[in-house]
């Protein structure tokens, strides 16, 4: 039961998503309750939400699928001894090999699948169009070296954005948009959700690529937050990232399908695909 409810707890991989969304849709610095500001209160609520969800699911499983009589606990404590460095090294080696054989192969396979989805097919016309823009910037004598580097970095970001939209992952984002639309999500969020199956924090970098943000992007990136805040629904002036949509996205990541590493570990420990699929 523990292996089924533990993933509901907030892990460090979710934190970049939480920080980005909270900083985008809420007045995170506004003080609301004693020493807590609004951002801290929302983050604390997400931790509590995960704990309460785990307790509820554990209670539900204990009463239904995993119902069993209380076992008689008979525990004999061994004599405690200080382990030798040799035994520690052998144990670490054995566990490391076991992880690579059972979980590592699954993680590698899923990583390759996600990479293919987000990389292919490549559109040569997009490559040629942005390559000509780079050539124009490089040939310009009016720009300094720093300005040329910044312009080329921006072009690289826009090219990555265009190729991602054209990829299988971009097409999948459009495909699942009708399914996630009731949650307030659009196809761009759909691509981020698909990519975050590799790891939750990948959502942040994927959104940076989608919005053409050049350079390194993290949850504290001001340019990414500004791009999300200025995003509107098609044909309207209504903001897409409202507090309600942000709350919906946060709750989704609190309870959504776990990342592939978690699923691979559950598969390894249970020796079956039944519980990961469950």
N, C-alpha and C positions, 0 to 999 in steps of 0.2 A: 504493500500500500504506500509506503514511504516514497518509493521511486515514482509513483504516479502523482503525488501531491507536492513533492518538493519543487518541481519546475514552476509551480504557481507563485512561489516566492519571488520577490523582485531581485533580479541578478544585476551584476555590474554592467552587463551588455545592454540592458534596457535603459540605463541612466542617460546615455547620450540622447536617446530619442525623447525621454521625458524632459530633459533640460532644454532641448531645442524647441519642443512644442510649447512647454510652459513659458519660455521666454518670448515666444512668438505671439501667443494668443492672450496671455494674461499680463496684467500689470504686476510683474513678479516682485518688484521692490516695494509695493504698497503694504504697509504694516496693517495687519488685520486682527491679530490676537496676541497680546503680550509681546514677547520677543520674536514671534513668528511673522514673517511677511507672507504675502499671498502665494508666492512661488514655493516657499518652504512648506506651507500648509497643504498645497496640492500634492507635493512630493510625498509628504508624510501620509496623506490619505491614500496614495497609491500603494505604499508599503503595507498599510493596514488592510487595504482591499485585497492584496495578495494573501495575507495571513488569514483573513476571514474566509476567503475563497477556498484556501487549502483545508481549513477546518471543516467547512461545509461539505466539500467533496469527499474528505476522509470519512465523515459521518455517513454520507450517502452510500459510499462504497461498502462500508462496514455493515450497513443494513441490507444491502442488495447483493451485488456481484461477489463481494469478498466476505460474505456472512459465514462465520464459523464459530464453534464454541471456544470459550476462553482457554488458552493452553495453560497447562500446569508449568510454572516456572521453577526449574531446578538448576541452580547455577553453582558450580564449584569453582572457586577462585584459585588460579594457579599461583605458584610461588613467583613473585616478581623478581626479574633479573635484568640487569643492564645489558641491552643487546650489543653484540660486537659489530664493528664496522663492516666486517665481511658479510654477516647475515643481513645487515641493512642494505648493502650494495646488491646482494643476490636477490633480495625481495624487490627492490626497485627495478632491477633488470627484468625480473620475471613479470611484474605488473606492467612495465612499459611495453614489453613484447606482446603481452595479452591485449593491451589497449590497441596497439598498432594492427594486430591481426583481426580483432573483432570489430572495433569501432572505427579505426583509421581507414580501413578499406571502404566502409560505407561513406564516411565523410569525404574521402577523396572522390568517389564516384559522384556524389551529389554536388560537390564543388565544381567538377568538370561540367556537369549538366547546366548548372547556373551560369558558368562562364560562357558556355556556348549560347545560352539564351540571351545574355546581355551583350554579346559581342557580334554575333552573326545574324543575318547576312550583312556584309559590308556593301554600301552603295558607292560605286566608283565616282558617280557624278558629284556626290557630296564631297568626296576627297579632293577631286579636281577643283571644285569651286573654292574650297577653303585654301587649297595650295596656291591658287592664283592670288588670293587675298594676302597670303604670307609673302609672296613674291613682290607684290605692290608695296607692302610695308618695308621689306628689306631694301627695295630700290629707292625708297623715298629719302631724299637728302634733307628734308625739313624736320625730321624727327631725330632726337638724340638716341644714343644707344639704350638708355633706360626706357624711353618712350617706345622704342621699337620692341624691346623685350616685353613690356606691358601689353602692347597691342597684339603681339604674337601669342602671348599667354591667353588673352581674351579670345582670339580666333581659335586656339586649341580647345578652349572650353565650349565654344559654340559648335565646333565640329563634333566633339564628344556628345554634346546634347543631341545634335541632328542624327548621328549614327545610332544612339541609344533609342531614339524614337522609332527608327527604322528597323531595329533589331527584333528578334522573336520575342524578347522580353517586353519591348514597347508594344508590339501587337497583342501580347497577352494582357498587358495593362488595359488596352482598349477593349479587349474581349471580356474582362471581368468587371469593367466599369458599371454595367447595369446591375451587377450583383452587389457591389459595394456602394452604389449611389445612395441607397436608403440610409447609409451611415453618414452621408455627407461627403464621401470621398470622391475624387475624380480619378481619371486614368493615370495621372502623374503619381498620385499616392499609390495607385495600384502597382505601378512599376517598383516603387520603393518597398512596398510590402512583399512583392515577389523576391526582390533582391535580398531583403532582410531575412529570408529563410536561411541564408548562409550564416548570418550572425546579425543580431538585432541592431548593432551599431552601424551596419552597412546602410541602413535606411538614410542616415544623415549624409554620407558621401554620395549616395545615389541621387538624393534630391539636389545636391550641389551640382552634379553633372547635368541633371534634367534642366535646371534653371541657368545653365551656362556660367556657373561661378568658377572662375579660373583659380589655380593654385590649390593649396591645402584648405580643406573645408572641415570644420568640426562643429560641435554643438553650440559653441560660443561665437561662431562666425556672424558678424554683423551684416555682411552682404547677403548671406543666405536668409537671415531673418527678415531683412528688408524686402527681399524678393518674395518671400512667402506672404508677408503682410500686404504687399501690393497686388497679390494675385486675386483676380475676380472671377466670378462664374461667367461662362461664355454668353455674350450678348447682353450682359447686365453690368451695373457698377457695384453689385453686391460683393462684399469681401468673401473669399472662399474660406480662409482660415479664421473663423469666428470662435469665440470661447466654447460654443456648443460643439462645433466640429473638432476642436482641439481636445475637448473632454472625451468625445467619442473615440478619437484616435488613441488617446491614453488608455482608456478602458480596453480597447481592442488589443493593444500590446500587453496589457496586464493579463489577459486571458486567452490570447490567440494561440494558434498552433505553434508549438515550440520550434526553436531553430534545429538545424539538422544535427548538430553535435549532441544535443539533448536526446533526440530521437535515436541516434546511433548508440548512445550509452544505454538507453532503455532496451534497445534491441540486443545489445551485448549481455546485459544482466538477466533478461528474461528468456534469452535464446529463442525468441519468437517475434514475428512482426505483428502479432495480434494486439499486444498492448501499445506499441508505438502508434499503430493505426487507430486504436481506441482513443 
